[in-house]
Amino acid sequence: MHYQSTVTLTDFIPYQSVPDHFPHLYSVKSWAWAVKQRHHNGLARAFRKVGKNLFVNIQALAECIDSQLSN
């Protein structure tokens, strides 16, 4: 299910920042594993590469997590 139709730049944060922003969801170690396994764990659509930098769309990440909980 897709909740948001418009993506803004404020939706994107550097992927390394996720454990700092959401420590209740991911530790540094668990997030590192989730990032490495993103193509297998349902999180891949939340990631965007810009040049050499990897970002996470936090709205899409929330949607990915929410869809996993409903399965």
N, C-alpha and C positions, 0 to 999 in steps of 0.2 A: 504494500500500500504506500502510495506517495502522498505526503501531506502538504508539501510546499511546492509551488509552481515556479517561484522566482528565486534564483540563487544570487546572493550578493557576496562581495569579497569578504565581508565580516563573517561569513559562514566558514571560511577556510582558516585553519591554524596549522602551523608546522606539526608534522606527525609526532615529533619528539615531545611536544607540549601536552599531549593528551593526558598522561598520568598526573601532570601538575594541575591541569584544569579539572580533572575528574578522578581524584584519587580513590573515591568510593567505588569506581568501576574497574580501574586497572592499576596495578602496581607497575613499576618500570619494567620488571621482568615479564609479567603477564602480557603487557602491551607489546613488548618486543616480540614475543612469540606470536601474538595476534597479527602483527604487521607482517611477519615472515610468512604466516599461513593465510593471509587475507584472500588469496585466490581459492582457498579450500574451506574457509569458515564463514562465508557469506558477507564479508566486510569489504570486498574489493571495490564495490561501486562507490564507497565513501572516500576513496583516495583519488587524488589528481597529482600528476607530475607536471611541474612547471619548470622548464629547463632541467637542471640537475636536482631540483628541490622537490620533496614529496610533502604534500599537504593533505589534510583531512577536512572534508566537509562535515562539520559537526551535526548539521541537520540530517544529512544522509546517514551518518553514523548512528544517530538516534533511531532512525527508521530501520536500519539493519538490525540493531539490537532488539527493537520492538518486534520485528518480524520473527526473530529467532525465539522470542519468548512466547509467541502465539502458536508456534509449531509444536 
